[in-house]
Each structure stands twice: as C-alpha cells, then as structure tokens.
C-alpha cells in the first residue's frame, strides 16, 4: 500500500552516540559519523548516523487510511541546524536517487514500487498542505473543499519521459534538447544544455538559470511578451517586472508566452503563465519568477534548476526503477492543497 506524507512527518527522538565512537555498553548506539546538511541555510554539521522510526499513513490516493511506522536510517542533527526551515519542521527528507533517500527506504521496508509522487501546494494565494505519496498513485484531489467531491485520478493524465542520469550526482535531470519561449528556440551556446542539463530542485524557491542561459532567456521573455512599455523597476529577487494593471489576462493568469523544454522524445515539459509569473505588491506588479544562478567555483552545474514555485500545483511522479518522470498540471478547478486529509472512517484529521 502506498504511503502518504502531508506537510508533517512524525519522527521519534534521535539518540546520539558520540560522533561515531563505539560504546560497548549499548550495542544499539551508532558507530558512524554523518554530516547533515540544511539546504536552506547552507550549513552542514557533524553528528551521528542512526536509526529512528518514521510514521506516515497508508493511502488509497483519496484519503489517509491508517498509520504505518517503520525504521529508517537517518542522521541526528543539533537544533541549530533547523534554522530557516518552515515552522514546525523537524528535519529534511532527501528525495534524490540514492540508497538512503526516503523513497528508497520506504520502497525497501514497505515493499512498494520505487517511485514517489509530489504535488506541492500553491504558496501565494491558496494555503494548505501539499502531498507526497511513496509507492506511486493513484492520486485524487477534491474539486471543491466545500462540496467534498473527488475529481478524476490525476495520474491517468500524466505524460511520461525518460530522466537522465549525471555522474556524481543523485539529482533528477530532464534530457532537454532546446529551450523555447513563445515557440522560438533560445540562441544558446552549443554545449549549454549538454554540459549541465535541466534539474529539479524543490529546495530552491524559484527556477534559476546559469549565467550563459539566463540572459538569452530573459531577453526572449521580454521580447515575446511584448510588454516593454509596461516595464517597472526590478523587485528583488526578480529582474523582469511589469505594471500588472496593463497586462492581458486569462482565467489562468497573465497572458505570458509558454516556456517549453524540448525533449528528445518529441514531447515538451511546459511552464505556462500560472507557473512563470508571480504577482507582487498587492497585485500591482507582476514579475517573471526566474533568477540567475549563483556562480559555482567548480564542477559542472545545471543549465537550469526548476524550482519549487514552478513545481506548485503540478503532479510529478518520479519512477526510480524505470528512470521516468510523469508530469501534468493540476486543472485550474482543483489544487494540490485540496487533497482530502480526513482519515478514512474518522471525522478528524491525522
């Protein structure tokens, strides 16, 4: 049975072992040193690799069903390392393609497929929990929080493409051939995409682009939108901003050009208006929600890192056995935060 995680994750307290030192009196104390990392603060500490118990819910894709607890290899961490994490967070769960990632450990202990589904909630106007299902779909959300009716299984509409593997990194990459803005390919250096690729990074708030890709990309957005007369001063961290009072709108947001990541199998991974622009300053300013990647001192870095904002209200299913990504945008009358978190057969929430 797939396991469901909402915004909260129950973890039993982490025992310390003295930073890898053996202790003959307690055979359950850890003997390995770990280096837990907080990707939001950028800090890394030294602590113990240990085992602890995680608790989640089994799910049928519509509701939580019943609690499930299982042992997992984790790292202890001092409380100071939790700085800059969301309120109530007790740690960081790695989702990368590695043996100790949360999806891999759930797969081994619960005998479910080595895949996981993410549906991150929209953070700017609709509050609520997102959903992570380990073991794969189905996945349903309510069409209306008031009405309480479930829509169709959103995994039936997923488009699938192969994921690319990069040496020395467990990140997930799309094998992108070209980037198009308004159906016109960006004029990029010949090796701009092959040298780094396009990766997913839920820890990054917005999609970032390497310097050699960022400038052509921003120039293409500005030209394709045709909004030069409505431009306003930049609002950090964004560079390309406009007076939203003059922008053409549709029922799904500002009428911005589509951004297509062109894939080798003839498919496109598309970022549309709802995911490309963010309204600021009481909806009087709208900016393209993309930032320039910070310079890296060494090693190949992605040409593009697709960040959390651009992943919101999108269903993303990572199949780690087949190395495939299934993706689809949640329909506008539904939302990731509309998942029915009522425990089946109970009136309360778990």
Number of C-alpha atoms within 10 A of each C-alpha: 16 22 27 28 21 20 14 14 16 13 16 11 9 16 16 17 21 15 16 18 13 14 13 8 7 9 9 12 20 20 18 16 18 19 14 21 18 18 13 16 12 9 14 14 15 16 20 26 25 22 18 17 15 17 18 20 22 20 24 18 22 21 20 24 21 15 14 13 14 13 15 18 15 22 23 25 23 10 9 9 18 20 13 13 15 11 8 10 14 15 20 16 11 12 17 19 21 15 11 15 17 21 26 23 18 24 18 13 11 16 12 17 19 21 24 25 25 24 25 26 24 22 15 10 8 12 11 17 20 22 22 22 25 28 25 23 22 17 26 23 25 21 19 15 15 7 8 13 13 18 16 14 14 20 19 12 14 15 15 18 20 18 21 17 16 13 6 6 10 14 18 23 23 22 22 21 18 19 23 21 24 17 13 13 17 16 13 16 9 8 10 17 19 14 12 19 23 24 22 20 20 19 12 15 17 24 23 22 22 20 16 14 21 19 14 13 21 19 13 19 21 18 13 17 16 12 17 13 9 14 17 16 12 13 15 10 12 17 17 23 25 23 19 19 12 13 17 12 13 9 8 12 17 19 16 24 21 20 23 21 21 20 17 14 12 8 13 18 18 18 19 19 19 19 24 21 22 20 20 15 8 7 11 12 22 24 23 21 22 25 21 20 19 10 9 9 7 6 7 11 17 21 23 25 22 24 21 20 25 23 25 23 25 22 24 23 26 28 21 19 10 11 17 18 22 19 23 19 20 17 14 11 9 18 26 26 23 22 27 20 21 15 18 17 10 9 8 9 10 16
